[in-house]
Amino acid sequence: MGILKAFFNNTRKPKGLLGRCMVGSMNHAHAALADWGLSHLPETGPVEIAELGCGGGRNIRALLRKYPAATVTALDYSEISVEKAKSVNRKGLQASRCRIIQGDVSCLPFEDGVFDLVTAFETVYFWPGPTESFREVYRTLRPGGIFLIVNESDGEDPHASKWLSVIDGMRIFDGDQLARFLTEAGFSEIIVNRNAKKHWLCVLAMRENSSLLENEEPSGIS
């Protein structure tokens, strides 16, 4: 395996020196995408949040900033990602506003109905299923809870397919595919937003009708 392929394969589960480099770059490379995704969420509401596949931890900090009354439980499959996320979020940890653990999205170590909001940035490409993993998210959400998925590829950019041969186990989904998986997992209302110019994708899925979004309209293609 070439050094470039080895580096990008750390996108799935960072490990070793290359994994540390990958995790460090994630926080900067995906910041604009993450902020665009967060802009589709309501300004107030969630108190208990889960950030799944938290990577380098930048979005934990963004969620704590957006929702100052909330606490965030973050999870990642990679020990290196958990280590980096803890380093980035020292203040949040010290203030008991977040906790960061290692775990698997296909078997979440959380009780039923504990979260108001679950987020997944640049990560569902690698989730087992993914319908089965989405069922786990559904299980941990309270009625009216929101699941936010944000992907850099909307599945409609022909140039994005190059990553499939570089990153082992990666799958790119379009909005319709994700909506189908989410419906199969039990979600009752799904809003798909795209940035057509950049091929970004944001999907909001609700467990039952969410009062958090009752005044929000889908933004559509921007």
Secondary structure as a PSIPRED ss2 file (coil, helix, strand):
# PSIPRED VFORMAT (PSIPRED V4.0)

   1 M C   1.000  0.000  0.000
   2 G C   1.000  0.000  0.000
   3 I H   0.000  1.000  0.000
   4 L H   0.000  1.000  0.000
   5 K H   0.000  1.000  0.000
   6 A H   0.000  1.000  0.000
   7 F H   0.000  1.000  0.000
   8 F H   0.000  1.000  0.000
   9 N H   0.000  1.000  0.000
  10 N H   0.000  1.000  0.000
  11 T H   0.000  1.000  0.000
  12 R C   1.000  0.000  0.000
  13 K C   1.000  0.000  0.000
  14 P C   1.000  0.000  0.000
  15 K C   1.000  0.000  0.000
  16 G H   0.000  1.000  0.000
  17 L H   0.000  1.000  0.000
  18 L H   0.000  1.000  0.000
  19 G H   0.000  1.000  0.000
  20 R H   0.000  1.000  0.000
  21 C H   0.000  1.000  0.000
  22 M H   0.000  1.000  0.000
  23 V H   0.000  1.000  0.000
  24 G H   0.000  1.000  0.000
  25 S H   0.000  1.000  0.000
  26 M H   0.000  1.000  0.000
  27 N H   0.000  1.000  0.000
  28 H H   0.000  1.000  0.000
  29 A H   0.000  1.000  0.000
  30 H C   1.000  0.000  0.000
  31 A H   0.000  1.000  0.000
  32 A H   0.000  1.000  0.000
  33 L H   0.000  1.000  0.000
  34 A H   0.000  1.000  0.000
  35 D H   0.000  1.000  0.000
  36 W H   0.000  1.000  0.000
  37 G H   0.000  1.000  0.000
  38 L H   0.000  1.000  0.000
  39 S C   1.000  0.000  0.000
  40 H C   1.000  0.000  0.000
  41 L C   1.000  0.000  0.000
  42 P C   1.000  0.000  0.000
  43 E C   1.000  0.000  0.000
  44 T C   1.000  0.000  0.000
  45 G C   1.000  0.000  0.000
  46 P C   1.000  0.000  0.000
  47 V C   1.000  0.000  0.000
  48 E E   0.000  0.000  1.000
  49 I E   0.000  0.000  1.000
  50 A E   0.000  0.000  1.000
  51 E E   0.000  0.000  1.000
  52 L E   0.000  0.000  1.000
  53 G C   1.000  0.000  0.000
  54 C C   1.000  0.000  0.000
  55 G C   1.000  0.000  0.000
  56 G C   1.000  0.000  0.000
  57 G C   1.000  0.000  0.000
  58 R H   0.000  1.000  0.000
  59 N H   0.000  1.000  0.000
  60 I H   0.000  1.000  0.000
  61 R H   0.000  1.000  0.000
  62 A H   0.000  1.000  0.000
  63 L H   0.000  1.000  0.000
  64 L H   0.000  1.000  0.000
  65 R H   0.000  1.000  0.000
  66 K H   0.000  1.000  0.000
  67 Y C   1.000  0.000  0.000
  68 P C   1.000  0.000  0.000
  69 A C   1.000  0.000  0.000
  70 A C   1.000  0.000  0.000
  71 T E   0.000  0.000  1.000
  72 V E   0.000  0.000  1.000
  73 T E   0.000  0.000  1.000
  74 A E   0.000  0.000  1.000
  75 L E   0.000  0.000  1.000
  76 D E   0.000  0.000  1.000
  77 Y C   1.000  0.000  0.000
  78 S C   1.000  0.000  0.000
  79 E H   0.000  1.000  0.000
  80 I H   0.000  1.000  0.000
  81 S H   0.000  1.000  0.000
  82 V H   0.000  1.000  0.000
  83 E H   0.000  1.000  0.000
  84 K H   0.000  1.000  0.000
  85 A H   0.000  1.000  0.000
  86 K H   0.000  1.000  0.000
  87 S H   0.000  1.000  0.000
  88 V H   0.000  1.000  0.000
  89 N C   1.000  0.000  0.000
  90 R H   0.000  1.000  0.000
  91 K H   0.000  1.000  0.000
  92 G H   0.000  1.000  0.000
  93 L H   0.000  1.000  0.000
  94 Q H   0.000  1.000  0.000
  95 A C   1.000  0.000  0.000
  96 S C   1.000  0.000  0.000
  97 R C   1.000  0.000  0.000
  98 C E   0.000  0.000  1.000
  99 R E   0.000  0.000  1.000
 100 I E   0.000  0.000  1.000
 101 I E   0.000  0.000  1.000
 102 Q E   0.000  0.000  1.000
 103 G C   1.000  0.000  0.000
 104 D C   1.000  0.000  0.000
 105 V H   0.000  1.000  0.000
 106 S H   0.000  1.000  0.000
 107 C H   0.000  1.000  0.000
 108 L C   1.000  0.000  0.000
 109 P C   1.000  0.000  0.000
 110 F C   1.000  0.000  0.000
 111 E C   1.000  0.000  0.000
 112 D C   1.000  0.000  0.000
 113 G C   1.000  0.000  0.000
 114 V C   1.000  0.000  0.000
 115 F E   0.000  0.000  1.000
 116 D E   0.000  0.000  1.000
 117 L E   0.000  0.000  1.000
 118 V E   0.000  0.000  1.000
 119 T E   0.000  0.000  1.000
 120 A E   0.000  0.000  1.000
 121 F E   0.000  0.000  1.000
 122 E C   1.000  0.000  0.000
 123 T C   1.000  0.000  0.000
 124 V H   0.000  1.000  0.000
 125 Y H   0.000  1.000  0.000
 126 F H   0.000  1.000  0.000
 127 W C   1.000  0.000  0.000
 128 P C   1.000  0.000  0.000
 129 G C   1.000  0.000  0.000
 130 P C   1.000  0.000  0.000
 131 T H   0.000  1.000  0.000
 132 E H   0.000  1.000  0.000
 133 S H   0.000  1.000  0.000
 134 F H   0.000  1.000  0.000
 135 R H   0.000  1.000  0.000
 136 E H   0.000  1.000  0.000
 137 V H   0.000  1.000  0.000
 138 Y H   0.000  1.000  0.000
 139 R H   0.000  1.000  0.000
 140 T H   0.000  1.000  0.000
 141 L E   0.000  0.000  1.000
 142 R E   0.000  0.000  1.000
 143 P E   0.000  0.000  1.000
 144 G E   0.000  0.000  1.000
 145 G E   0.000  0.000  1.000
 146 I E   0.000  0.000  1.000
 147 F E   0.000  0.000  1.000
 148 L E   0.000  0.000  1.000
 149 I E   0.000  0.000  1.000
 150 V E   0.000  0.000  1.000
 151 N E   0.000  0.000  1.000
 152 E C   1.000  0.000  0.000
 153 S C   1.000  0.000  0.000
 154 D C   1.000  0.000  0.000
 155 G C   1.000  0.000  0.000
 156 E C   1.000  0.000  0.000
 157 D C   1.000  0.000  0.000
 158 P H   0.000  1.000  0.000
 159 H H   0.000  1.000  0.000
 160 A H   0.000  1.000  0.000
 161 S H   0.000  1.000  0.000
 162 K H   0.000  1.000  0.000
 163 W H   0.000  1.000  0.000
 164 L H   0.000  1.000  0.000
 165 S H   0.000  1.000  0.000
 166 V H   0.000  1.000  0.000
 167 I C   1.000  0.000  0.000
 168 D C   1.000  0.000  0.000
 169 G C   1.000  0.000  0.000
 170 M C   1.000  0.000  0.000
 171 R C   1.000  0.000  0.000
 172 I C   1.000  0.000  0.000
 173 F C   1.000  0.000  0.000
 174 D C   1.000  0.000  0.000
 175 G H   0.000  1.000  0.000
 176 D H   0.000  1.000  0.000
 177 Q H   0.000  1.000  0.000
 178 L H   0.000  1.000  0.000
 179 A H   0.000  1.000  0.000
 180 R H   0.000  1.000  0.000
 181 F H   0.000  1.000  0.000
 182 L H   0.000  1.000  0.000
 183 T H   0.000  1.000  0.000
 184 E H   0.000  1.000  0.000
 185 A H   0.000  1.000  0.000
 186 G C   1.000  0.000  0.000
 187 F C   1.000  0.000  0.000
 188 S C   1.000  0.000  0.000
 189 E E   0.000  0.000  1.000
 190 I E   0.000  0.000  1.000
 191 I E   0.000  0.000  1.000
 192 V E   0.000  0.000  1.000
 193 N E   0.000  0.000  1.000
 194 R E   0.000  0.000  1.000
 195 N E   0.000  0.000  1.000
 196 A C   1.000  0.000  0.000
 197 K C   1.000  0.000  0.000
 198 K C   1.000  0.000  0.000
 199 H C   1.000  0.000  0.000
 200 W E   0.000  0.000  1.000
 201 L E   0.000  0.000  1.000
 202 C E   0.000  0.000  1.000
 203 V E   0.000  0.000  1.000
 204 L E   0.000  0.000  1.000
 205 A E   0.000  0.000  1.000
 206 M E   0.000  0.000  1.000
 207 R C   1.000  0.000  0.000
 208 E C   1.000  0.000  0.000
 209 N C   1.000  0.000  0.000
 210 S C   1.000  0.000  0.000
 211 S H   0.000  1.000  0.000
 212 L H   0.000  1.000  0.000
 213 L H   0.000  1.000  0.000
 214 E C   1.000  0.000  0.000
 215 N C   1.000  0.000  0.000
 216 E C   1.000  0.000  0.000
 217 E C   1.000  0.000  0.000
 218 P C   1.000  0.000  0.000
 219 S C   1.000  0.000  0.000
 220 G C   1.000  0.000  0.000
 221 I C   1.000  0.000  0.000
 222 S C   1.000  0.000  0.000
